């Protein structure tokens, strides 16, 4: 009887420790600035997942290798011209791209479930200056979702200079979200 009770106590303590560790991990991964939205996730330095590499074709037909962005902080936005929140966030993304370009930050779009023609019409109408790759079958989304919770558009991922995911915004990104993630990715330090 004593052994059964001891096993129950040990099992309960183990379950409690696992739940506490999980809660701590969620807290650490989602801690953010009070000015940022609840849909922002930050990964602390040393606990950032490595962003997957990919090669894709730009909307204009040029091959883009994600590896060529190594050494730069990258803002990767998953979007589609058919997506109303993507259209709403486009001016903010372009403004932040212009503001942070002198600091060595590169912006790249990943246009999902779309045609290059529709995406280019949207890009030109929104005066988007940075390139986007065509991802009609969600291949890049699937690769990134192996390391970060990408499940919907829009999603914006900030990748630090070492190629690790510093954070992300699930849903339409705001100026506060983006500048917080870029600051925390050590762009402005």
C-alpha positions in Angstrom: 0.0 0.0 0.0 2.9 2.4 0.8 4.5 1.7 -2.6 1.2 2.4 -4.5 0.8 5.7 -2.6 4.4 6.6 -3.3 3.9 5.9 -7.0 0.8 8.1 -7.0 2.7 11.0 -5.3 5.6 10.6 -7.7 3.3 10.5 -10.8 1.3 13.5 -9.6 4.5 15.4 -8.9 5.8 14.6 -12.4 2.6 15.6 -14.1 2.6 18.9 -12.1 6.3 19.5 -13.1 5.5 18.9 -16.7 2.5 21.2 -16.6 4.5 23.9 -14.8 7.3 23.6 -17.4 4.8 23.9 -20.2 3.2 27.0 -18.7 6.6 28.6 -18.2 7.6 27.8 -21.8 4.3 29.4 -23.1 4.9 32.4 -20.9 8.5 32.8 -22.1 7.6 32.4 -25.8 4.7 34.8 -25.7 6.1 37.5 -23.5 6.0 40.8 -25.2 5.9 44.5 -24.8 2.8 46.0 -23.3 2.3 48.0 -26.5 2.2 45.0 -28.7 -0.8 42.8 -29.5 -1.8 39.5 -27.9 -1.2 37.9 -31.3 2.6 38.5 -31.1 5.0 35.7 -30.1 8.6 36.4 -29.1 11.3 33.8 -28.8 14.0 34.6 -26.2 17.6 34.6 -27.5 19.0 31.1 -27.1 15.6 29.5 -27.6 14.8 30.6 -31.1 14.0 28.0 -33.7 16.1 27.9 -36.9 14.2 29.3 -39.9 14.0 26.8 -42.7 15.8 27.5 -46.0 13.9 27.6 -49.3 14.3 28.6 -52.9 11.3 30.0 -54.7 10.3 32.0 -57.7 9.5 35.7 -57.2 6.3 37.1 -58.6 8.3 38.5 -61.5 9.9 35.1 -62.3 13.3 35.5 -60.6 14.6 32.8 -58.3 15.1 33.8 -54.7 17.2 31.8 -52.3 16.4 32.5 -48.7 20.0 31.6 -47.8 21.1 34.8 -49.6 19.4 36.8 -46.7 21.7 35.2 -44.0 23.4 37.9 -42.0 20.4 40.2 -42.2 17.4 40.6 -40.1 14.5 39.5 -42.3 10.8 40.3 -42.0 8.9 37.5 -43.9 5.2 38.1 -44.4 2.9 35.3 -45.5 0.0 36.9 -47.4 -2.4 36.7 -50.3 -4.1 39.3 -52.5 -7.4 37.6 -51.7 -7.0 38.2 -47.9 -8.6 41.3 -46.5 -6.4 41.6 -43.4 -3.3 41.2 -45.7 -4.5 44.2 -47.7 -5.1 46.1 -44.5 -1.6 45.5 -43.2 0.2 46.2 -46.4 0.7 50.0 -45.9 2.2 49.3 -42.4 4.6 46.7 -43.7 5.8 49.0 -46.5 6.2 51.9 -44.0 8.3 49.8 -41.6 10.3 48.3 -44.6 11.2 51.9 -45.6 12.0 52.9 -42.1 14.2 49.8 -41.3 15.9 49.4 -44.7 18.8 51.7 -43.7 19.3 49.5 -40.6 19.9 46.5 -42.8 16.5 44.9 -42.4 15.2 43.0 -45.5 11.5 42.4 -46.2 10.3 39.5 -48.2 6.7 38.4 -48.9 5.4 34.9 -49.4 2.3 35.0 -51.5 0.2 32.0 -50.8 -2.6 30.3 -52.8 -2.5 33.1 -55.3 -1.5 33.7 -58.9 1.5 35.9 -59.7 -0.7 38.1 -61.8 -3.1 38.9 -59.0 -0.3 39.3 -56.5 1.6 41.7 -58.8 -1.5 43.8 -59.3 -2.0 44.0 -55.6 1.7 44.8 -54.9 1.8 47.6 -57.5 -1.5 49.1 -56.3 -0.2 49.1 -52.7 3.2 50.4 -53.7 5.1 47.5 -52.1 8.8 47.9 -52.8 10.1 44.6 -51.5 9.9 41.2 -53.4 7.5 38.4 -52.8 7.8 34.8 -53.8 4.9 32.8 -55.2 3.8 29.9 -52.9 0.6 28.6 -54.5 0.7 25.2 -52.7 1.8 26.6 -49.2 5.2 24.8 -49.4 7.0 27.5 -47.5 4.2 27.8 -45.0 4.4 24.1 -44.4 8.2 24.3 -43.9 8.0 27.2 -41.5 5.1 25.6 -39.6 7.5 22.9 -38.6 9.4 25.4 -36.4 6.8 28.1 -35.6 3.0 28.2 -35.4 2.1 29.4 -38.8 -1.5 28.4 -39.7 -3.2 31.4 -41.3 -2.6 34.5 -43.4 -1.5 37.0 -42.7 1.4 35.9 -40.5 4.6 37.9 -40.2 7.9 36.3 -39.0 11.0 38.2 -37.9 14.2 36.3 -38.4 17.3 37.5 -36.7 20.8 37.9 -38.3 21.7 34.3 -37.4 18.8 32.8 -39.3 16.6 32.1 -36.2 13.0 33.0 -35.7 13.0 36.0 -33.2 9.2 36.3 -33.2 6.1 36.5 -35.2 2.7 38.2 -35.5 -0.3 35.9 -36.1 -2.9 38.0 -38.0 -2.5 41.5 -39.3 0.8 43.1 -38.1 0.7 46.5 -36.5 3.5 49.1 -36.3 3.9 48.4 -32.6 4.2 44.6 -33.2 6.8 45.0 -35.9 8.9 47.6 -34.2 8.9 45.6 -30.9 10.0 42.4 -32.7 12.7 44.3 -34.7 14.0 46.0 -31.5 14.0 42.6 -29.7 15.8 41.0 -32.6 18.6 43.4 -31.9 18.2 45.5 -35.0 18.3 48.9 -33.3 21.0 48.0 -30.7 
